[in-house]
Amino acid sequence: MVGSKRWKVGLLYVLAFAVLFVMVFPYLYMVLGSLAPWDEVDRKLIPSSLTLRSYEWLFQGGEDVVPRPWLRAFFNSLLVTSASTLLMLVTAVMVGYALSKVTFKGRQWVNNAILFQMFYPSIILLIPLFLIVRYFGWYNTYWAMILPKAVNLWAIFMYTNFFRSIPDELIEAAKMDGAGHLTIIRRIIWPMSRSITTIIFLFLFMERWVELLWDMLVVNNEKMLTLNVLLAQMFGPYGGYPGPMYAASVLLTLPILILFILFSKNFKEGMQFILK
């Protein structure tokens, strides 16, 4: 009986490590490709030596014929993603609080409209949003990449359901003490929603960080391109440079990896709430 149990546990460990290897191997291969000598990229699984030539090539702007601002593109991605994620969090908290704790006429209709809109693919709104951007004169500006992404229906839905689990007595007690809605959000709602906020923040940041189509559509100024757009363009003039392509891919995934490591504890707590 004991031997059979150990055999099952050992099999589970083997399967877990196999799944982990399958998930980690592509990233490991990408990192090794970015550090490998150029004549060994995609030719040897484990390079004979490690070099930073691909990263130096990126930071120097690529070829002298068509130099590209890779470092600037990285900071563009960081700026656009951080600003968009912050706006999405703020609007989601405000709307989620209103839909869960504030009674007003048409609240259920707004709730249903949000749920209905979530089933529509976002590409349907691509042309209307682009026309709005052109109308307000935001084309080729940071605003074009930030403001249209300031609202996320999934985040609103998540916050609305989480706020409903907060006892109404806390809100009423705060109102009796003279607190307004903004004070309640800042002192009660926000501190109680840190775990779920970590989940929402990570997913929103990741979704916005890898955005490609919209950024390519509203910006064509090379100094304002995000890293993923510049990486996509690399398949053209830089298609013969797989090493720098791997290096740029590593830079693209690095912020997300760092965020998951920093917020791993809160991420686990937030996932426990979602899975309830």
DAJO-V723407 format. One record per residue. N is the residue number from 1. PHI is phi in whole degrees, -180 to 180 (* if undefined). Layout:
n & phi
N & PHI
N & PHI
This chain:
n & phi
1 & *
2 & -68
3 & -63
4 & -66
5 & -67
6 & -63
7 & -63
8 & -67
9 & -64
10 & -63
11 & -65
12 & -64
13 & -64
14 & -63
15 & -64
16 & -64
17 & -67
18 & -66
19 & -64
20 & -61
21 & -64
22 & -62
23 & -76
24 & -87
25 & -56
26 & -58
27 & -68
28 & -63
29 & -64
30 & -66
31 & -65
32 & -64
33 & -64
34 & -74
35 & -102
36 & -82
37 & -58
38 & -61
39 & -79
40 & -113
41 & -66
42 & 64
43 & -113
44 & -127
45 & -67
46 & -115
47 & -66
48 & -72
49 & -152
50 & -113
51 & -146
52 & -100
53 & -60
54 & -64
55 & -70
56 & -61
57 & -62
58 & -67
59 & -68
60 & -84
61 & 97
62 & 85
63 & -67
64 & -65
65 & -69
66 & -132
67 & -65
68 & -122
69 & -82
70 & -65
71 & -66
72 & -65
73 & -64
74 & -63
75 & -70
76 & -61
77 & -62
78 & -65
79 & -66
80 & -64
81 & -68
82 & -64
83 & -66
84 & -64
85 & -65
86 & -62
87 & -64
88 & -63
89 & -66
90 & -63
91 & -65
92 & -66
93 & -64
94 & -62
95 & -68
96 & -62
97 & -65
98 & -63
99 & -76
100 & -106
101 & -125
102 & -116
103 & -92
104 & -151
105 & -69
106 & 91
107 & -63
108 & -66
109 & -65
110 & -64
111 & -60
112 & -66
113 & -65
114 & -65
115 & -63
116 & -65
117 & -69
118 & -65
119 & -84
120 & -87
121 & -66
122 & -64
123 & -66
124 & -62
125 & -89
126 & -62
127 & -68
128 & -58
129 & -65
130 & -64
131 & -65
132 & -66
133 & -61
134 & -66
135 & -64
136 & -85
137 & 75
138 & -92
139 & -59
140 & 66
141 & -132
142 & -66
143 & -58
144 & -65
145 & -91
146 & -100
147 & -63
148 & -64
149 & -104
150 & -81
151 & -126
152 & -129
153 & -68
154 & -64
155 & -65
156 & -62
157 & -61
158 & -65
159 & -66
160 & -59
161 & -69
162 & -70
163 & -64
164 & -66
165 & -81
166 & -81
167 & -57
168 & -66
169 & -61
170 & -64
171 & -66
172 & -65
173 & -64
174 & -66
175 & -66
176 & -66
177 & -84
178 & 94
179 & -79
180 & -87
181 & -64
182 & -66
183 & -66
184 & -63
185 & -64
186 & -73
187 & -102
188 & -119
189 & -66
190 & -63
191 & -63
192 & -80
193 & -115
194 & -64
195 & -65
196 & -68
197 & -65
198 & -61
199 & -60
200 & -64
201 & -61
202 & -64
203 & -69
204 & -67
205 & -62
206 & -65
207 & -64
208 & -75
209 & -64
210 & -95
211 & -60
212 & -125
213 & -61
214 & -65
215 & -65
216 & -70
217 & -79
218 & -101
219 & -137
220 & -128
221 & -76
222 & -60
223 & -75
224 & -111
225 & -65
226 & -85
227 & -65
228 & -68
229 & -68
230 & -64
231 & -66
232 & -65
233 & -69
234 & -66
235 & -68
236 & -89
237 & -66
238 & -109
239 & -63
240 & -91
241 & -123
242 & -65
243 & -60
244 & -61
245 & -64
246 & -65
247 & -63
248 & -65
249 & -66
250 & -63
251 & -62
252 & -69
253 & -92
254 & -60
255 & -60
256 & -65
257 & -63
258 & -64
259 & -64
260 & -64
261 & -69
262 & -68
263 & -109
264 & -62
265 & -65
266 & -66
267 & -63
268 & -64
269 & -65
270 & -66
271 & -66
272 & -63
273 & -69
274 & -63
275 & -84
276 & -69
